[in-house]
Amino acid sequence: MELLAVPVLLAAMAMTLTYLAWTAASRRRRSQCYLLDYVCYKPPDDRKLTTDMGFAVAERNKQLGAPELRYLLRLTSRAGLGEQTYLPSGALAGREKCLTYQDAHDEMDAFFIDAVAGLFAKTVFGPRDVDVLVVNVNIFCPQPCLASRIAHHYGMRDDVVAYNVSGMGCSATLVSLDIVQNVMRARSPCPVLALVVSTEVLSTGWYGGRDRSMMLGLCLFRCGGAAALLTSDPALGGRAKMKLRRLVRATVAANDDAYSAIFQREDADNITGFSINKTLPKAAVQAFAANLKRLVPFILPARELVRLAASFTWQKMQRRQRVKINVNLKTGVDHFCLHSGGVAVIDAVKKNFGLNEADVEPSRMTLHRWGNTSASSVWYVLAYMEAKRRLKRRDRVLMVTFGSGFKCNSCMWEVTRDLADKGAWADCIDEYPVESTANPYTDKYSWMNDNADDDSTLPVL
C-alpha cells in the first residue's frame, strides 16, 4: 500500500498543478482587453471653420489690438490645421464671449448621441450590455457628471460601473483604458464589456483675452470625440479589431518646466485660459523617454535589447559621463499612432526617436483635417491608418498620448484582422496625404505680415 501511495500522490500533485496552470491561463485569457470597435465623431458641416470664418471670430474680439490680431493670425497660419476643422456652434454664431453651461451640454450631447449611438449600431451590443462606462473630458465637470448623463440618456443598467475622468489633459484616453484594463483584471474570469468615451468641450474653455501664451489654444484645439467598445471575453476575440498587449503610464510632474508647460490660469485681465509655453516640445520628449524606459523591454525583440545592453555597457566601460542610447523603435513597432497635439510635438518626437515622415504622416494629417481634438485625437490617427488600409493582421501599433502635468501614456496594440473601415475619413481620405499643411491665412490676409516681428519670436506650435 505504501508503494502505491507514492505514484497516487505524484499523480494527484500533477493533476493539481495542471489544474492550477489551466486556471491561471484561463484567467489570463479572460483578463485580456480586446478592442471590438470605435467611432470617431464627425460634427455637422455647418460647424466647419473656414479661413474667413476664423478671421471673423478673431476680429470680433475687441480685446485684440492690431498687433495681437496680427500675432494670432500668424500663429494660426503655422499651426498645421486646414479649413475643415470644427468649432462649437455658439462660437461660430458670434456668442463666443457668452458661452454658457447649456452650450457645453449641447456640444456634449451632439457628440455622444451621434458617436455612442453609432458605435452601438455598428455592433450587436446595446447600452444595457455595458458593464463599465468611462468618460474622459478634461475641462468640463458638471453635476451630475457626464458619465451619469450618458447612462441616463441610454437607460443603462443600475449596476453599470461608471467613471468620470477630468483634468488629465490630452492623455486621458489611455488613462481610461488603464481603468478598464484594471477592472477587467479584478473581475476575471467574468467577462466585461466596457464603453470608453473621449472628447473635449470647448464652449467652457474659450479664451477671449490678449495674453499671447494663451492664444495658442485657439489655434490648435477643435471639436471632436470618439467612443470605443472593449471586452475581456476571449469568445469575442475573433470579432475584435485589436488586442491590447501592454500599457505604460509616465508622469514627469516633478520637473518644474514640464509641470508648467500647459497651465490653466488667469491673465492680467482676469480672463481664464490655458497658457502653453515653449517648454512643451521638450517636456513631451522627456515624458516619452521616461515612458519608453519601462515600455521598451516589452515591445522590442531580443536582438535589439541585446544591442542596447551592449551599447550601454561599452559606453560605461569608456567612462563616458553622458551615455547616449539610440533606440530603434521600428524593430518592434509597425505603426506609430501619435497624439496630434501640434506640429512642434510631432516634429520633436520624430527627431528624437528616429522616425521618418511616413511614421508621423497619420498624426500630421489628423492635425490638418481635425485639429487637436484633445484625448480623442489618437482615435482619429488610428482611423486614418485603417482608412488607408495600412493595418494588417498581426501588425503592432504603438499608441502614444501626451497631456498636461506633464504626462506620456502609451500602449501597444496587436491587430487581430485586416482593417479597412474608413469611418469619419470616408469623404476625404482620398485627398490625403496633402503635400502642404500650410494654412491659407498667409495668402488671404497678407497684410498681417506688415511690420511683423521676425518669425523666430513666435512660439513653436
N, C-alpha and C positions, 0 to 999 in steps of 0.2 A: 504493500500500500504506500509505503514511504517513497518507493521508486516511482510509482505512478503520480505521486503528488507533485514532483518536480516538473514534468512536462505539462501537467494540467495548469500549474501556477504560471509557467512560462507562456502557455497559450492564452491564459486569461490576461496576463500583462500585455501580450502582443495585441489582443483584441481591444484592450483598454486604450493603448497607445494609438491604435488605428482609428478608434472612435474619436479620440481627442483631436487627432490630426485632421480627420474628416470634418469635425465640428468647427475647428479653427479655420479650415479652408472655406467651409460654408459661410462662416461669419464674415471672413474677408470678402467673399463674393458679394454678400448682401450689404456690406458697408461701402461698396464701390459707388461712385457717383457718375451717372450717365446723363448726358445732355440729350433729351428727347427732341426738342425743337426750340426755336426762338423766333421772335418777330421784332423787327425794328420799325419804329413809328415814322410814318411819313405825314407831316401836317398838310392841311389843305393848301392849294396853290395861292389862295388869297393872302397867305401869311409869308410869302416869299419876300426877301429883302433885296430889291434891285439896287443898283448904284444910285439912281435918282432918289429912291425912297430913303436910302441910308443918308444921303446928303440932306434931305428934308428933315429927317429926325434930328440930325446933328445941328442943323441951322435953327431949329425951334428952341434949342437950349440957350436961353438968354444969359446964362451964367458964362458962356464962352465968348470971349472976345475974338478978334480976327486971328491973333497968334495961336490961341488954344484950338480954334476951329481948324486952322491950317495944320496944326500938330496932329489932331485927331484923324483927319483925313489922310495924312501921310502915313500914320501908323496903320490905318485900315488898308492902305494900298500895299503894305508889306506883309500883311498878316497871312496870306496864302488862302484866303476864302474867295469863293466865286460869287455869282449872283443868284444862286438858288438856295441859299440858307434861309432859315425861318426865325421870325420874332413873334412874341405874343401879339395877339390881335389888338389889344389895348394900346400897345406902343405904336403900332402902325396907324391906329386911328387918332393919334395925337394926344393920348392921355398918359404918356409915359411918366409925367410928373405926379400923377394922382392915381397910380395903380393901387388897387385895394386887395384885401384878402380874398374877396369874391373873385377878382380877376385871377388870382393864383389858383383858387379852387377850379375855376372854369378851365384854366390852362391844363391843370392836372386831370380833370375829368375827361377832357377831349382826348388826352393821351391814353389813359387806361381803358376807356370804353372802346377805343379803336384797337390798341395793341393787345391788351389782355383778351378781349373778345376774339380777336383774330387768331391768337395763339390757341385758344380752346377750339376754334373752328378747324384749325389745321390738324388737331389731334383728336383722338377718341375720348379724351378726358373732359370733364366739366368742372365747374367751381366746387362741387361737393366731393370731388375726388381728391382735392388738395389737402394734404396733411400739415404742410409747413408753408407759411407765407412770409417772405422777407421783402420789405420795401426800403429802398435807399434813395433819399432826396436830401441834398446837402443843406440848403439854407431855408427850407420851409418846413416847419414842425408845428402844425396846428393841433388843436384839441377838439374832438378826438383825433388820434393820429391817422395818417394816410393809410396805414395798413388796415385800420378799422373801417375806414371809408370804403376801401376796396372790398373787404369782407362783407360789409353791409350791402353794397351795391349788387354783388353777385350772390348774396344769400349763402355764404359758406357755412360749413358745419360749425357747431358751437365748440367742438374740440380742436379746431384748427389752431396750430401754434403760430402766432403772429409776432413778427419782429419789425420794428421801425428804426432804421439806421439814419442818423443825421450827423452833420458836421465832419464827415470823413472825406470830403473832397472828391476829386475825380477817381480816386482809387476804391470807391465804395463797392463797386461790383464784385471784386474779389473778396472783400470783407464779407459780403453777403454769401458768396459761395463757400467761404470758410465756415460760416454759421451753419449753412445747410449740410456741409460735409460732417461737421461735428454732431449735429442732430442725427444724421444717418448712422454714424458710428454708435451713438448712445442707444439708438433704438434697434440696432441689429440683434437678431436676424429678421426682425419685422421689416417689410418693405416700406419705403417712404416716397411720397410724391410731393415735390416742392416747387413752388412758384416764386421766382425772383423777379422783382420789378425795379428797374433802374431808370431814373430820369432826373431832371433838374427843373426847377420852377424859376423863371427869370423875372416874373412880374414883381416879386417882393425883393429882388436883388438889383433892381435898376439903379444905376448911378447917374445923377444929373448934375454933378459938380464939375470943377475945373482942375482938380489935382491930377497932374499928368500920369503919376504912377497908378492911379485908379481908373484911368481911361482905357487901359489895356483890355479889361474885361469886356467893354463894349465892342472891341474889335474882334474878339475871339469867340465868346460864348453865344450859342444859338440853341433854339428849341429842338428837342429830340428825346428819344427814350426807347427802351427795349424791355420786353418781357420774355423770360426763359422758363422752360419746364424741365425739371430734373428728377431723376428717380434713382433709388438704390436697388430696385428689383432686377436681378440678373435675367429674369424671364423676358424683360423688355430690352435687354442689351442689343438684340438683333435689330430692333427698330430705331435705336438711338443714333444720333449723328456723330457723337464723340464720347470719349470716356476720359474722365479726369484722372491723370496719373500722379500729379504732385502739385501742391500749392504751398507757397512760401510767402511770408509777410516780413517786411523790414521797416523800421522807423528810425530816422536819424534826427529826431526832435531835440536831442541833447546838444546839437550843433546850433549856435545862435543864428548863423546865416541861413541855414536850412529851415529852421523854425519860422523865421520871419519872411521867407521867400514869397509866400502868399498870406496876406493878413487882412482880416476884416477890421476896419476901424472907421473913425470919423475924420473928415478932413478939417481944414481950418474954418470952414463954414458950417461945421456940424452936420454935414451930409455923409451918411454911411455908405461905404463901398468897400471893394476889395483892392488892396494895394498889392501889385505884382512888381517885384524889383529885379534887378539884373542878376541876382544870385540864383535865379530859378534854374537855368540850364545846369549850372554847377551842382546844385542841390539834387537835381534829377539823376545826374551821373553818379554822385556819391551814394544816393539811396539805392540805385540799381546795382552798384558794385557790392554794397552790403548785402543785398538780396542774393546776388549770384554766389557769394561765398557759401551759402547754405544750399543753394539750388543746384549748382554745378555737379556735385558728386552723384546726383540722381538723374541727370539728363545727358551727360557726356559718356561716350564709350570708354572702355578701359584703356585703350591705346592713347587717347587724348589725356586722360588722367595721369597716366604714366609719364607722358611728355611734360605735363605741367609740373609734376613732382620732381622730375629730373632737372628742369629749368630752375625751379626754386632752389634745389639742393646745390646746383652749380653756382648760382649767384651768391648763396650763403658761403660757400667754400671760398669764393673770391673776396669775401668780406665786404661786399657792397652794402653801403648804408641804406640805399633805396633799392628794394627788389621790385622789378617790373615783370609781371606775368601777363603774357598775351594769350587770352583765352579764345580759342576758335569755336564759337558757339554753333557754327554751321555743321560741325561734326555730329551734333546731337539734336539739331533743330532743322526742320524743313521749311517752316514758315514763321514769320515774326509778326505777331498781332500787337502792335504798339499803340498805346493811347495817343490819339491825335490832339495833344494838348497845345501845340503851336509849332511853328517852323523851327524855332531855336531848340526846343526839346528834342524834336525828331533828328535834327542835324547833330546835336550833341551826342545822342545815343549812337547814331550811325558812325560818327567819327571815333568815338572812344571804344567801341566794341567791334570794330572791323566789319561793319555791314556795308553792303553796296546799295545803289539806288533801287534796284529791284526788290531788295528786302524791305525798304521803307515806303515803297510805292503805295501799298494799300492805305497806310496811315496818312500819307501826303494827299492822296486823292479823297480820302474821307474828310480831311480838313477842308479841302476845296469845295466839296459838294455839300457837306452838312455843318461845317464849323466844329468847334469844340462843344460837344453835347454832354460834357462832364462825364459822369460814371458810365453812361451808356455808349460812349464813343467806341470802345473796343468791340462791341457787338456789330456796329456798322463796318468796322475794319474787317471783322470776320465774315460778314455778309458780302463784302467786296470780293474777298478771296473765293467764296463759294459761287458768287455770280459769275466770276471769271473761270469757273471750273478748274480751279487750281488745287482743291482739296481732294486727295485721293486716299483710298483705304490704306491704313497704317501710317499715314503721314503724321508727323509730330508738329504741333502748333504751340509756340511759346507766346502766351498772352501776358502782356506787361502793362500795368497801370501805375500812374503817378498821382499823388494828391498832396494837398496842403498838410503841413505837420512837421517834417516832410516825410512822405511815405512812398514806398515802392512795393507793390504786391504783384506777384507773378504766379502763373500756373502753367502746367504742361498738359495739353490735350492730345489724345490719340484719336485720329479719325477712324471711325469704325466701318464706313462705307463711302463710296464715291459720292460727292455732293455737288449739286448743280442748281439749287434753288436761287433765283435772282432776287426774290424778296423786294425790299424797298428800293433796290437799284434797278428794277426791271425796266423803267422808262428811260434810263440814261447810261446804263453800263457800257453800251457800245461806243459811247463818246469818250470813255476813259481807257487808258490814262491820257490826260491832256498834256500837251507839250509845255505849256506855261501856266503857272498858277498865279500870275500877276493880276491884281485887281484893277479894273478899268478906271478907277478914280483918277489915276495919273493922267490918262488921256482926256477924260471928260472935264476935269477941273484942274487944268494945267496951272492956273493962277496960284494954286496952293504952294507951288514951289518958289514963287517970287519972294525974295528977301527971307527965304527959309534958312534955318540953321543947317550946317553940314549933317549928312545922314549919320555920321558917327556919333552924334549926340542923341539919336533916337535909341530907345531901349531895344534890345533884341527880343523879338516875339517868339 
